[in-house]
Amino acid sequence: MGTYLEQLETPVPIVDLDRLTTNLDRMAAYVTLHGLQVRPHVKTHKSPRIAAEQLRLGAVGLTCATLHEAEVMSEVCDDLLIAYPPVGAARLERLMRLPDHVRVRVAADDPASLDALGVAAKLGRRIVDVLVEVDLGMHRVGATSPAKALAVAQQVERASALRFAGLQFYPGHIRAHVDEQAPLLRQLSQDLAQYIEVLTDAGLAPPTVSGGSTPAAWRMHEIAGVTEVRPGTYVYNDRTTAQIGACDWEDCALTVLATVISTTVKGQVVIDAGTKALGREPLRAEGEGYGAVLEHPDVVVSRMSEEHGILDLSKSSWRPRLGEQVRIVPNHVCIVVHQFDEIIGVRGHVVETRWPVAARGRASNQTLESPAGRPRAV
């Protein structure tokens, strides 16, 4: 495209295309080596372009968190898991409006949610696959005992338009360094085995056992019974992923390109990337700040306002000049992607491509009344 980084207006998210390729290839090789399937979570990149590449590399389908993500990804994939409780009439109606060619899977953890899902599926004239979500330590959603999981599975079996597809869990509570995860993974494996055993003894052996989370993704082959993994962050990686050893610093493919806009206060500089570019999520690992400079990881974003970020220079001899561009590795890359409409793909300082964050937001299909009284799309 003939554009250089120096010509970009900041703040803007940029992706090192070589690092992105390496990250995608590494996960594809890992699951192939260990006989697993991968169903990547699109919440990180929200891009059909990257999703299509994941599918080309062998992904069996995609995982979505929102109905908008599912609608967008149906353009490139015919097997979608909405890994979110299917609760609420509006959500169910929208779910059933997904294209007929798409195999729809949902996660559920409560028999009470299945009656409405079953009716919606029947009215939508489609079969919906249901993965019973179980809680193995995250304490967010999921059946909390094998008996409760069995009750959900049995309820699914009784519904004519639903089909029991297996178990799903999210080990998001495992945030320790990868070298210290072994005890947590052993406990996870033992707990999961109880769920599989109870369902199998009841004649409902789970066809799929699906686990998620990038921090523990590289050790999912150690969990007996797991057939599928659902990592998301691995495509770009971030400061948290690097701090816990789930990737190297050089594997962080997405950074926020920012410009130094003030150097007047001693011991710090100000950049034009604040909360509206980086989010305000603290580091979910050892360390402080809201991001770090790619080339100088000892320099962190110590505090922010909406459009200002403060780089703390107290631990570095580096002194950036006014107008200099810096690349910030965010604490949580998924939050950053959601803040922008477009991603810039680069090699070195050359802009090679760009793509929209097509699944950003909710993009409701509802209509509102215009001032002239005519309906308009939201």
KOLKOL-921480 format. One record per residue (C-alpha): residue in one letter; residue number from 1; x, y, z. Coordinates in nm, 3 decimals, decimal comma, padded with zeros to 5 digits. Layout:
REM KOLKOL-921480
[A; NUM; [X; Y; Z]]
...
END
This chain:
REM KOLKOL-921480
[M; 1; [00,000; 00,000; 00,000]]
[G; 2; [00,307; 00,221; 00,008]]
[T; 3; [00,235; 00,357; 00,355]]
[Y; 4; [00,482; 00,369; 00,642]]
[L; 5; [00,412; 00,366; 01,015]]
[E; 6; [00,536; 00,721; 01,038]]
[Q; 7; [00,245; 00,828; 00,817]]
[L; 8; [-00,025; 00,673; 01,035]]
[E; 9; [-00,238; 00,882; 01,266]]
[T; 10; [-00,215; 00,741; 01,617]]
[P; 11; [-00,329; 00,572; 01,830]]
[V; 12; [-00,388; 00,275; 01,601]]
[P; 13; [-00,360; -00,105; 01,646]]
[I; 14; [-00,096; -00,263; 01,426]]
[V; 15; [-00,025; -00,632; 01,374]]
[D; 16; [00,313; -00,777; 01,284]]
[L; 17; [00,208; -01,013; 01,004]]
[D; 18; [00,506; -01,245; 01,047]]
[R; 19; [00,433; -01,290; 01,418]]
[L; 20; [00,065; -01,347; 01,345]]
[T; 21; [00,151; -01,621; 01,095]]
[T; 22; [00,384; -01,787; 01,343]]
[N; 23; [00,118; -01,785; 01,615]]
[L; 24; [-00,146; -01,938; 01,388]]
[D; 25; [00,091; -02,205; 01,261]]
[R; 26; [00,210; -02,297; 01,611]]
[M; 27; [-00,141; -02,370; 01,739]]
[A; 28; [-00,229; -02,569; 01,428]]
[A; 29; [00,086; -02,779; 01,474]]
[Y; 30; [00,017; -02,830; 01,846]]
[V; 31; [-00,333; -02,972; 01,803]]
[T; 32; [-00,223; -03,190; 01,513]]
[L; 33; [00,065; -03,331; 01,715]]
[H; 34; [-00,162; -03,423; 02,007]]
[G; 35; [-00,463; -03,546; 01,812]]
[L; 36; [-00,689; -03,262; 01,925]]
[Q; 37; [-00,932; -03,043; 01,734]]
[V; 38; [-00,925; -02,667; 01,756]]
[R; 39; [-01,229; -02,438; 01,751]]
[P; 40; [-01,072; -02,093; 01,796]]
[H; 41; [-01,257; -01,823; 01,986]]
[V; 42; [-01,307; -01,520; 01,762]]
[K; 43; [-01,356; -01,278; 02,051]]
[T; 44; [-00,992; -01,174; 02,020]]
[H; 45; [-00,963; -01,087; 01,652]]
[K; 46; [-01,332; -01,048; 01,549]]
[S; 47; [-01,218; -01,077; 01,188]]
[P; 48; [-01,350; -01,312; 00,914]]
[R; 49; [-01,014; -01,273; 00,744]]
[I; 50; [-00,822; -01,429; 01,032]]
[A; 51; [-01,100; -01,680; 01,096]]
[A; 52; [-01,074; -01,802; 00,738]]
[E; 53; [-00,701; -01,857; 00,787]]
[Q; 54; [-00,766; -02,052; 01,107]]
[L; 55; [-01,012; -02,272; 00,918]]
[R; 56; [-00,764; -02,321; 00,634]]
[L; 57; [-00,512; -02,441; 00,892]]
[G; 58; [-00,752; -02,709; 01,015]]
[A; 59; [-00,994; -02,555; 01,266]]
[V; 60; [-01,314; -02,762; 01,282]]
[G; 61; [-01,528; -02,456; 01,346]]
[L; 62; [-01,533; -02,130; 01,538]]
[T; 63; [-01,635; -02,019; 01,886]]
[C; 64; [-01,831; -01,698; 01,937]]
[A; 65; [-01,937; -01,501; 02,243]]
[T; 66; [-02,204; -01,285; 02,082]]
[L; 67; [-02,473; -01,332; 01,820]]
[H; 68; [-02,314; -01,054; 01,616]]
[E; 69; [-01,989; -01,249; 01,609]]
[A; 70; [-02,183; -01,556; 01,493]]
[E; 71; [-02,362; -01,361; 01,221]]
[V; 72; [-02,037; -01,219; 01,088]]
[M; 73; [-01,850; -01,550; 01,107]]
[S; 74; [-02,129; -01,737; 00,928]]
[E; 75; [-01,989; -01,578; 00,614]]
[V; 76; [-01,677; -01,795; 00,638]]
[C; 77; [-01,777; -02,088; 00,861]]
[D; 78; [-02,066; -02,336; 00,871]]
[D; 79; [-02,003; -02,476; 01,222]]
[L; 80; [-02,038; -02,223; 01,505]]
[L; 81; [-02,040; -02,259; 01,881]]
[I; 82; [-02,200; -01,977; 02,076]]
[A; 83; [-02,023; -02,032; 02,406]]
[Y; 84; [-02,265; -01,822; 02,603]]
[P; 85; [-02,587; -01,916; 02,788]]
[P; 86; [-02,882; -01,903; 02,540]]
[V; 87; [-03,107; -01,705; 02,775]]
[G; 88; [-03,362; -01,444; 02,665]]
[A; 89; [-03,621; -01,432; 02,391]]
[A; 90; [-03,435; -01,174; 02,182]]
[R; 91; [-03,114; -01,378; 02,190]]
[L; 92; [-03,297; -01,698; 02,095]]
[E; 93; [-03,480; -01,533; 01,807]]
[R; 94; [-03,155; -01,396; 01,671]]
[L; 95; [-02,985; -01,732; 01,717]]
[M; 96; [-03,246; -01,900; 01,500]]
[R; 97; [-03,199; -01,642; 01,227]]
[L; 98; [-02,848; -01,765; 01,159]]
[P; 99; [-02,820; -01,901; 00,804]]
[D; 100; [-02,967; -02,248; 00,750]]
[H; 101; [-02,635; -02,389; 00,631]]
[V; 102; [-02,470; -02,316; 00,968]]
[R; 103; [-02,454; -02,595; 01,223]]
[V; 104; [-02,545; -02,420; 01,547]]
[R; 105; [-02,399; -02,524; 01,882]]
[V; 106; [-02,470; -02,357; 02,214]]
[A; 107; [-02,344; -02,395; 02,571]]
[A; 108; [-02,599; -02,445; 02,850]]
[D; 109; [-02,570; -02,512; 03,223]]
[D; 110; [-02,929; -02,513; 03,350]]
[P; 111; [-03,227; -02,731; 03,253]]
[A; 112; [-03,451; -02,426; 03,296]]
[S; 113; [-03,293; -02,262; 02,992]]
[L; 114; [-03,363; -02,555; 02,764]]
[D; 115; [-03,741; -02,535; 02,734]]
[A; 116; [-03,727; -02,200; 02,556]]
[L; 117; [-03,428; -02,312; 02,349]]
[G; 118; [-03,613; -02,626; 02,242]]
[V; 119; [-03,922; -02,429; 02,140]]
[A; 120; [-03,711; -02,176; 01,949]]
[A; 121; [-03,527; -02,454; 01,767]]
[K; 122; [-03,852; -02,626; 01,675]]
[L; 123; [-04,003; -02,303; 01,545]]
[G; 124; [-03,682; -02,233; 01,359]]
[R; 125; [-03,697; -02,581; 01,204]]
[R; 126; [-03,344; -02,669; 01,298]]
[I; 127; [-03,155; -02,902; 01,528]]
[V; 128; [-02,937; -02,724; 01,784]]
[D; 129; [-02,640; -02,904; 01,935]]
[V; 130; [-02,596; -02,841; 02,307]]
[L; 131; [-02,271; -02,864; 02,499]]
[V; 132; [-02,329; -02,890; 02,873]]
[E; 133; [-02,107; -02,633; 03,037]]
[V; 134; [-01,944; -02,744; 03,363]]
[D; 135; [-01,765; -02,542; 03,628]]
[L; 136; [-01,417; -02,676; 03,693]]
[G; 137; [-01,289; -02,384; 03,899]]
[M; 138; [-01,374; -02,059; 03,722]]
[H; 139; [-01,696; -02,015; 03,927]]
[R; 140; [-01,863; -01,807; 03,660]]
[V; 141; [-02,105; -02,029; 03,472]]
[G; 142; [-02,138; -02,405; 03,444]]
[A; 143; [-02,304; -02,697; 03,619]]
[T; 144; [-02,143; -02,733; 03,960]]
[S; 145; [-02,168; -03,110; 04,000]]
[P; 146; [-02,176; -03,418; 03,776]]
[A; 147; [-02,536; -03,482; 03,883]]
[K; 148; [-02,642; -03,135; 03,770]]
[A; 149; [-02,458; -03,177; 03,442]]
[L; 150; [-02,635; -03,506; 03,386]]
[A; 151; [-02,971; -03,340; 03,450]]
[V; 152; [-02,896; -03,084; 03,178]]
[A; 153; [-02,786; -03,354; 02,934]]
[Q; 154; [-03,096; -03,561; 03,000]]
[Q; 155; [-03,315; -03,257; 02,944]]
[V; 156; [-03,144; -03,204; 02,611]]
[E; 157; [-03,208; -03,564; 02,513]]
[R; 158; [-03,578; -03,526; 02,584]]
[A; 159; [-03,612; -03,227; 02,351]]
[S; 160; [-03,687; -03,322; 01,992]]
[A; 161; [-03,507; -03,022; 01,839]]
[L; 162; [-03,198; -03,039; 02,061]]
[R; 163; [-02,904; -03,278; 02,045]]
[F; 164; [-02,654; -03,355; 02,320]]
[A; 165; [-02,310; -03,273; 02,179]]
[G; 166; [-02,085; -03,313; 02,482]]
[L; 167; [-01,920; -03,111; 02,759]]
[Q; 168; [-01,759; -02,769; 02,766]]
[F; 169; [-01,541; -02,604; 03,029]]
[Y; 170; [-01,334; -02,289; 03,056]]
[P; 171; [-01,024; -02,309; 03,279]]
[G; 172; [-00,995; -01,933; 03,310]]
[H; 173; [-00,898; -01,966; 03,674]]
[I; 174; [-00,562; -02,110; 03,570]]
[R; 175; [-00,349; -01,796; 03,543]]
[A; 176; [-00,029; -01,925; 03,698]]
[H; 177; [00,295; -01,935; 03,504]]
[V; 178; [00,295; -02,233; 03,269]]
[D; 179; [00,577; -02,390; 03,472]]
[E; 180; [00,356; -02,382; 03,781]]
[Q; 181; [00,029; -02,508; 03,631]]
[A; 182; [00,083; -02,881; 03,687]]
[P; 183; [-00,108; -02,913; 04,020]]
[L; 184; [-00,402; -02,712; 03,886]]
[L; 185; [-00,412; -02,919; 03,569]]
[R; 186; [-00,407; -03,245; 03,765]]
[Q; 187; [-00,702; -03,126; 03,971]]
[L; 188; [-00,879; -03,015; 03,655]]
[S; 189; [-00,827; -03,355; 03,497]]
[Q; 190; [-00,956; -03,537; 03,805]]
[D; 191; [-01,266; -03,318; 03,828]]
[L; 192; [-01,344; -03,350; 03,459]]
[A; 193; [-01,311; -03,729; 03,478]]
[Q; 194; [-01,596; -03,739; 03,730]]
[Y; 195; [-01,829; -03,556; 03,492]]
[I; 196; [-01,735; -03,780; 03,199]]
[E; 197; [-01,782; -04,093; 03,410]]
[V; 198; [-02,128; -03,998; 03,538]]
[L; 199; [-02,255; -03,911; 03,191]]
[T; 200; [-02,101; -04,221; 03,035]]
[D; 201; [-02,253; -04,448; 03,299]]
[A; 202; [-02,591; -04,293; 03,220]]
[G; 203; [-02,553; -04,378; 02,851]]
[L; 204; [-02,457; -04,022; 02,753]]
[A; 205; [-02,087; -04,046; 02,680]]
[P; 206; [-01,992; -03,694; 02,559]]
[P; 207; [-01,898; -03,696; 02,189]]
[T; 208; [-01,701; -03,375; 02,239]]
[V; 209; [-01,514; -03,251; 02,545]]
[S; 210; [-01,417; -02,893; 02,476]]
[G; 211; [-01,176; -02,683; 02,681]]
[G; 212; [-01,075; -02,321; 02,631]]
[S; 213; [-00,825; -02,057; 02,743]]
[T; 214; [-00,492; -01,957; 02,587]]
[P; 215; [-00,297; -01,959; 02,919]]
[A; 216; [-00,352; -02,334; 02,956]]
[A; 217; [-00,402; -02,419; 02,588]]
[W; 218; [-00,058; -02,566; 02,537]]
[R; 219; [-00,118; -02,829; 02,807]]
[M; 220; [-00,472; -02,938; 02,720]]
[H; 221; [-00,335; -03,269; 02,590]]
[E; 222; [-00,255; -03,352; 02,954]]
[I; 223; [-00,628; -03,342; 03,044]]
[A; 224; [-00,773; -03,689; 02,992]]
[G; 225; [-01,083; -03,689; 02,775]]
[V; 226; [-01,038; -03,350; 02,610]]
[T; 227; [-01,104; -03,365; 02,236]]
[E; 228; [-01,122; -02,996; 02,143]]
[V; 229; [-00,960; -02,667; 02,248]]
[R; 230; [-01,097; -02,313; 02,213]]
[P; 231; [-00,810; -02,061; 02,250]]
[G; 232; [-00,859; -01,702; 02,142]]
[T; 233; [-00,579; -01,473; 02,258]]
[Y; 234; [-00,304; -01,684; 02,098]]
[V; 235; [-00,350; -01,520; 01,757]]
[Y; 236; [-00,214; -01,188; 01,884]]
[N; 237; [-00,098; -01,261; 02,241]]
[D; 238; [-00,052; -00,983; 02,496]]
[R; 239; [00,143; -00,876; 02,802]]
[T; 240; [-00,045; -01,112; 03,034]]
[T; 241; [00,013; -01,412; 02,807]]
[A; 242; [00,383; -01,332; 02,791]]
[Q; 243; [00,416; -01,275; 03,166]]
[I; 244; [00,280; -01,621; 03,246]]
[G; 245; [00,502; -01,790; 02,988]]
[A; 246; [00,226; -01,894; 02,747]]
[C; 247; [00,417; -01,706; 02,477]]
[D; 248; [00,744; -01,521; 02,436]]
[W; 249; [00,758; -01,142; 02,429]]
[E; 250; [00,851; -01,169; 02,061]]
[D; 251; [00,521; -01,352; 01,997]]
[C; 252; [00,312; -01,043; 02,081]]
[A; 253; [00,180; -00,965; 01,735]]
[L; 254; [-00,056; -00,676; 01,812]]
[T; 255; [00,059; -00,348; 01,958]]
[V; 256; [-00,098; -00,006; 01,981]]
[L; 257; [00,110; 00,244; 01,788]]
[A; 258; [00,118; 00,571; 01,985]]
[T; 259; [00,297; 00,905; 01,967]]
[V; 260; [00,482; 01,088; 02,242]]
[I; 261; [00,291; 01,415; 02,284]]
[S; 262; [00,460; 01,563; 02,592]]
[T; 263; [00,795; 01,532; 02,768]]
[T; 264; [00,765; 01,822; 03,013]]
[V; 265; [00,740; 01,625; 03,339]]
[K; 266; [01,065; 01,471; 03,459]]
[G; 267; [01,077; 01,091; 03,470]]
[Q; 268; [00,784; 01,038; 03,237]]
[V; 269; [00,645; 01,105; 02,892]]
[V; 270; [00,287; 01,124; 02,775]]
[I; 271; [00,152; 00,930; 02,477]]
[D; 272; [-00,175; 00,972; 02,289]]
[A; 273; [-00,309; 00,628; 02,392]]
[G; 274; [-00,527; 00,630; 02,702]]
[T; 275; [-00,818; 00,421; 02,826]]
[K; 276; [-01,004; 00,458; 02,496]]
[A; 277; [-00,717; 00,284; 02,319]]
[L; 278; [-00,572; 00,047; 02,580]]
[G; 279; [-00,863; -00,022; 02,814]]
[R; 280; [-00,811; -00,014; 03,188]]
[E; 281; [-00,763; -00,379; 03,273]]
[P; 282; [-00,485; -00,445; 03,524]]
[L; 283; [-00,221; -00,703; 03,447]]
[R; 284; [-00,353; -01,050; 03,530]]
[A; 285; [-00,005; -01,165; 03,628]]
[E; 286; [00,293; -01,034; 03,822]]
[G; 287; [00,361; -00,673; 03,732]]
[E; 288; [00,205; -00,328; 03,724]]
[G; 289; [00,071; -00,086; 03,468]]
[Y; 290; [-00,169; -00,107; 03,175]]
[G; 291; [00,076; -00,197; 02,900]]
[A; 292; [00,446; -00,191; 02,820]]
[V; 293; [00,661; -00,057; 02,537]]
[L; 294; [00,747; -00,337; 02,294]]
[E; 295; [01,111; -00,236; 02,248]]
[H; 296; [01,151; -00,138; 02,616]]
[P; 297; [00,937; -00,374; 02,827]]
[D; 298; [01,066; -00,216; 03,148]]
[V; 299; [00,875; 00,099; 03,051]]
[V; 300; [00,509; 00,062; 03,145]]
[V; 301; [00,195; 00,269; 03,106]]
[S; 302; [00,165; 00,360; 03,473]]
[R; 303; [-00,156; 00,563; 03,458]]
[M; 304; [-00,407; 00,690; 03,206]]
[S; 305; [-00,694; 00,922; 03,134]]
[E; 306; [-00,921; 00,891; 02,834]]
[E; 307; [-00,675; 01,014; 02,570]]
[H; 308; [-00,347; 01,026; 02,766]]
[G; 309; [-00,113; 00,751; 02,875]]
[I; 310; [00,180; 00,809; 03,111]]
[L; 311; [00,499; 00,614; 03,042]]
[D; 312; [00,706; 00,568; 03,357]]
[L; 313; [01,075; 00,606; 03,269]]
[S; 314; [01,211; 00,553; 03,620]]
[K; 315; [01,348; 00,203; 03,544]]
[S; 316; [01,495; 00,283; 03,203]]
[S; 317; [01,772; 00,495; 03,051]]
[W; 318; [01,566; 00,533; 02,734]]
[R; 319; [01,434; 00,883; 02,677]]
[P; 320; [01,193; 00,911; 02,383]]
[R; 321; [01,174; 01,247; 02,208]]
[L; 322; [00,864; 01,454; 02,142]]
[G; 323; [00,680; 01,317; 01,837]]
[E; 324; [00,847; 00,975; 01,853]]
[Q; 325; [00,626; 00,672; 01,788]]
[V; 326; [00,616; 00,383; 02,035]]
[R; 327; [00,447; 00,042; 02,024]]
[I; 328; [00,252; -00,054; 02,335]]
[V; 329; [00,184; -00,421; 02,418]]
[P; 330; [-00,154; -00,414; 02,595]]
[N; 331; [-00,234; -00,611; 02,908]]
[H; 332; [-00,541; -00,768; 02,747]]
[V; 333; [-00,547; -00,763; 02,369]]
[C; 334; [-00,916; -00,859; 02,331]]
[I; 335; [-01,023; -00,535; 02,497]]
[V; 336; [-00,802; -00,329; 02,267]]
[V; 337; [-00,931; -00,488; 01,945]]
[H; 338; [-01,286; -00,410; 02,054]]
[Q; 339; [-01,195; -00,039; 02,078]]
[F; 340; [-01,107; 00,001; 01,709]]
[D; 341; [-01,281; -00,031; 01,372]]
[E; 342; [-00,973; -00,136; 01,176]]
[I; 343; [-00,647; -00,325; 01,217]]
[I; 344; [-00,329; -00,236; 01,026]]
[G; 345; [-00,104; -00,521; 00,910]]
[V; 346; [00,266; -00,438; 00,889]]
[R; 347; [00,607; -00,584; 00,817]]
[G; 348; [00,877; -00,374; 00,975]]
[H; 349; [00,776; -00,013; 00,916]]
[V; 350; [00,578; -00,085; 00,598]]
[V; 351; [00,198; -00,106; 00,601]]
[E; 352; [00,102; -00,404; 00,384]]
[T; 353; [-00,268; -00,441; 00,449]]
[R; 354; [-00,561; -00,351; 00,672]]
[W; 355; [-00,884; -00,521; 00,767]]
[P; 356; [-01,203; -00,425; 00,954]]
[V; 357; [-01,290; -00,548; 01,301]]
[A; 358; [-01,611; -00,673; 01,144]]
[A; 359; [-01,761; -00,844; 01,451]]
[R; 360; [-01,706; -00,549; 01,684]]
[G; 361; [-02,003; -00,440; 01,892]]
[R; 362; [-02,350; -00,591; 01,898]]
[A; 363; [-02,502; -00,468; 01,569]]
[S; 364; [-02,860; -00,530; 01,675]]
[N; 365; [-03,102; -00,636; 01,403]]
[Q; 366; [-03,380; -00,441; 01,570]]
[T; 367; [-03,525; -00,129; 01,412]]
[L; 368; [-03,595; 00,211; 01,557]]
[E; 369; [-03,841; 00,471; 01,441]]
[S; 370; [-03,678; 00,755; 01,249]]
[P; 371; [-03,780; 01,116; 01,306]]
[A; 372; [-03,984; 01,097; 00,985]]
[G; 373; [-04,171; 00,794; 01,113]]
[R; 374; [-03,997; 00,543; 00,888]]
[P; 375; [-03,809; 00,247; 01,044]]
[R; 376; [-03,434; 00,251; 01,017]]
[A; 377; [-03,177; -00,014; 01,096]]
[V; 378; [-02,986; 00,028; 01,421]]
END
